Amino acid sequence: MTRDQTGTVAFAMRHVRRIGLLSAMLIVLAACAVRPGDGSLQISDKPLSGATDHTVLVATTRKRAEAPATIFSRGRADQLDHAIATVSVPPTHVPGKIEWASIPPGDPATDYTLRSASYLDDAGFVAALDRELLKRPKGQRSVFVFVHGFNTRFPEALYRMVQLKHDSKLPQVPVLFTWASGGNVTDYLYDTNSATIARDGLERTLRTLAASRAEKINILAHSMGNWVLTETMRQIRISGRPLPQSKIGIIAMAAPDLDIDVFRAQMERMGKPPKPFVILVSKDDRALKASNLLAGGSGRLGSYQDEEELARLGAVVIDLTDVKAGDAANHGKFAQIAQAAPELRQALSSLRLERRVGTTETTVDAVGNTAKAAVTFPLKILTAPITALSGR
């Protein structure tokens, strides 16, 4: 065997070992999870018994499901599709959690339950969006777009959107953008490709929202969903047809599973945003450690520790390391802080610019250098590039 052949075999063996170790780590992290499968989205017509209804608009690159009570599958659709769903949250709900029914459709007194769901065409989606916006008074006609991450099935994406909306108590219209995740820990490459395919669908969705009666568009992406988000923002930037800046609210990136070098290149191409991205990081995120292993150790944005560089690129960095996670991987901490959304937004708005004496360098501090006084979680605003971040 030649030296080149030996090197090729060694490289292949290292790659196989890396994938095997990653799979083993992810399977261990997911082992305790009880997850919804096909048929879990049965409609419940039981009395609400004190439960709270939330109506969610859906834009998706998933295929419609053939199995009953499933709505959308793991497959990739040829074009963007839409739906509308109403989900109830039980009065016994614990913030940060999703109370899954042990047997569908569940009991609205104790479980999340699906109350109604239907597919929409493009015109139907726009009409439903306008109806939901007009239910809010002027000044509160905003939308909250959630882009889920890796290994997420449609029921999980839908109910997580509802949990975030319910716990945050914000009046925004919830819009779920759900791409064709395979919904299994072994689908990392499938999910990466599905996320890439979803860029055009998310751009089209954002342009639809911008053309609507919405006053602000606020976006939260989680994990691999940040690849969809940043690639979409990049392609909008280079298209020469920017979204109206007056409608852009908060853009938050939770535990972004994104190569730091890729993010750096994206931001350099886009330029520093007029409003900074908010990046939620955690040093104990086990899922990102596994992803970093698969990526060859290049570093993931969600566990990156050079917050000064991220500030120069145009980001507010918030450290969630001290927040107790609700999952074994410490990858879903954003769900735990949803209830603090109004206080967190106020804390971000309290950021102020300070110019260092004798230099042209500008730094930003929060009042007291911490958000603890305003937020009931141990959050720290590490650094930020501008005075305030606002989004109704």
Phi, psi and omega in degrees: 000133181286167178298320180296318179295319178299317179296320180295316179297318180297318178297316180296320180294321177297320181295318179296317179297321180296315179295320179297318179293319178300311181301318180297317180297314182294321179295320177297316181295328183265358190299327185271358185280135171259119191238148178284141177244198178301141178085003184278348182261056174281143182278132178259133176247017177291152176304147187292330176053047177086002178286162181246127179273144172224131178260127184242133171267141186238131168239133190210151171256013176278156172282149171296143184276145174274330180290138178300151175055037179236326175072292178233146185257190176277348185287160180267128178277160178283338180210167181296137179236168184219160176202171173223139182216145174244127183234139178258143176251131186289155178295343180269009184303138175257125182307138180091347184252161169242118181274090181288143175286135177290327176227119180297149005273357179089175182247120182298345178285337185228345188233157163296134178224145175275123182265326178197157177198142177203152175283153177229147169273182184302313181295322179295323178296314180297318180296317180295322178298313180298321179298316181293320179295319182289347173287343179262149176288160176303141185095346178233015182271069181245162176241150177240109181263128176245129177244112185285178184249200181300149171059050183235121176275160185302314179301323179295318179296316181296311183289329176294320176302316181295317179300316179297317180295314184295312185290327181287335182058022177275146186279004186295150176284121181281127177236115179269123169256113184240123181259173193278067173291141180289336176078022176220150184295338180273003184261028186300314181290321176300315180295319178302316179291322178296321178296321179294317179298330187285353184302314181296323179295319179291321177300314180298320179297314181296323178291324176297317179295319181294330180275356182271189178282001181299133179274327178219147175242112177252138187231135171233123175244146181238138171056234181293342175300339178288335172294316176300313184296307185292323176294323178293316179297324178294315183288331173295318181299316184274355178286340184081004179236076184293155172289150179298120186298331181295341181263354182274121178260232181278134171243110185246140182239107182264126178044053187297120175273078188216130178302129183298325178292323177295314180299318179301315180294320179298315182292323177295326178286321181283329188086160181297127183290149177302324172244135185289150168290146175257118183251120179264113184245160176208128185285348183251024181283105184288327180295321179290329175296320178293317178297320178298324178297315179295326183279001177087017175081022183283345178099134179255144184301323184290349177236014181287141187247001178267077184292337178295320178293318180297325177295319178297327179284339178115054182217145165267130182251126179240126184268119179256013186304322183275359177278132179288128182275156176260005180226155185295334183275353185058033186254352185243032184296335179303329180292328181288334184261005181302324182293342179264012185305313180298318180293322179295318178298321178295320180295319178297323181290343181274358178299142180226148179281140173223123180267128181292134183299133177079007179227172175257008184276137180246132176240167180228135176235150169276160177301121182075008180060020180204155176261005186300327183292334185256339187239140184274018176239156178282069179264147174232125171276111187280316181193157183203149185265352183223174186293310188214158176232120183230149176191119183286000000 
